[in-house]
Amino acid sequence: MGQLTPDQEKSLTQAIRAGTGIAGFHGGMCDAFRGNPEYQFMTGGQWVSHPGNNIEYTVNITKPQDPIVHGLADFQIKSEQYYMLDDPSNEVLAATTFSGQYNDIDWIAGTVMPVVWKRRYGKGKVFYSSLGHVAADFQIPEVMEITRRGMIWAAK
């Protein structure tokens, strides 16, 4: 959750804005630097909660024609299902739907939440996936492939 100094935040966001790509996953990217709103604006989201902690849920591919998820089917994962604040300009590639059965928060039942997205930030490419709480998550072929393709997309 660290904190960037104003100079660090400015240097990072200027580099991305100028055309450097950035890719990340889970809390390492979108539960980082909570006190740095420009960083959050760049990433396109901020973690809020994961009701039920490690639960089984479905990840739905929402944009199957996109090269990052092309050829991949919906899949199950047992991990933290991230509830996030997300930027409506994100290009959502995969999402999940909350059941509302955990933590006595039934009002979120049916809420569709982005899980994987890409976006532009100036000339830079930003890729994010909320998947990847533990190393075992990457043993799920779809998680590994989405992460690999997203990082390649951001790097080009």
N, C-alpha and C positions, 0 to 999 in steps of 0.2 A: 504494500500500500504506500510506500515511500512518498517522498515529496521532491519535486524538481525545484531548483532555484529559478527565479525569473530568467536568468541568463540561460540556464539549461533548457528550460521550456522553449524559449525563443529560438535557440540554436536548433533544437530538434524539429520544431514545427516549421521553421524556415527551410530546413533541409528537405523535409517532405514536400512542402509547398513548391519548392524549386524542382522537384522531379525524382527525389529519392523514394524508393518504395519501402513500405514497412508491413510486416505481417506478424501476427501473434495469436495467442489463444488463451482461453480461460481467464483466470484472474491475473495472469502475468501481463496482460495487456489492458483489459477493461475493468479491472478492479485495482488499477495502479493509479497513483498520483491523483487522488480524489480532490486535492486542493488546487489542482491545475486545470481550470476549465478549458483553456485552449487545447491542451492535450486531449481532453475528453471530446471536444469538438472535432479534433483530427481523427480520433479512433471511431467515432460514430456511436459510442455507447458507454454506459456505466452500469456495473453490477449493482443490484439492489438486495436480492435475497435468493436463496435456493430452498424453498419450502420442502420439508421432508428429508433434506440432506441427500444422501445417496439413495435414489429411487430408480425404478425401471420406467423408462418413457420412450416414446417414439420420436424420431427425427424424420420430418417429411421434407423431401426435396421439392422446392417450390419453383425452381427455374431450371428444369431439366435440360434445356438447350444450352445453358452456359457451360463453357469448357471446364470450369472448376468442378462441377457436379455431373457433367454429361455421362450417361451410361450407368449412373449409380441409382440404386433403389432406396426407398424409405428403409429405415433400420431401427432396431431397438438398442438401447444402451442403458446400463445401470451406472448412474453417476449423479452429479449435482445438476439439476435442471435449473439453469439460470433464469431468473426474472430480472429484466434489465430496463433501464431507460435507454431508448434508442432513437437515433436520428431518422426522421422520415425520408431523408434523401439517400439512405443506405439502399443498395441493391441487394435485396434479401435472396439468398440462394437456398436456404433451408430454415425450417421453423419447427416449433413444437407447440403443443396445446396443453395448457395446464388443466388438471382435473379439479383443483380446488379442495382436494380431500386432506391436505396436510396443514398443520399449524393453525387450524381453525380460521382459515381465510377462504371460505367457500365463494366469496364474491369474485374471485379470479377464475372460477370454473369457466372453461371455454375460451380463455384468453389465448390468442395465438401470439407467440413470442419468437422473434428472429433468433436463430442459433448460429447461422453462418451468413456473413455479408461481405461485400466489397464496396469500395467507394473511391471517389477521387477527393483529394485535398490539394487544391491548386493543381500543379502538374504531377503530383505524386499519386501513387496507388496505395491504398490501404486495404488489407485483408484481415478479417477477424473471424474466429470461431470460438464459441463458448465451450466447446468440447475439449476434454483433455485434463480433467482433474487429477488423474493418476496415470502413470505410465501404461498400465494395463488397458486404458481406454484406447490406446493406439494399436492394440492387437485386433481391434475391430477394423476390418479392411477399409470400410467406408470412411472412418475417422482418419485413418492414416492417409488415404488417398486425397481426401478433401484438404487436409493440412498440407500435404506435399504440393498439390496443384495450386493452392492458394498462395503458398510462399513463392513458387515459381512465377505465378502471375504478377505478384507485387514486385518481384525482383527485376522483371523485364521492362 
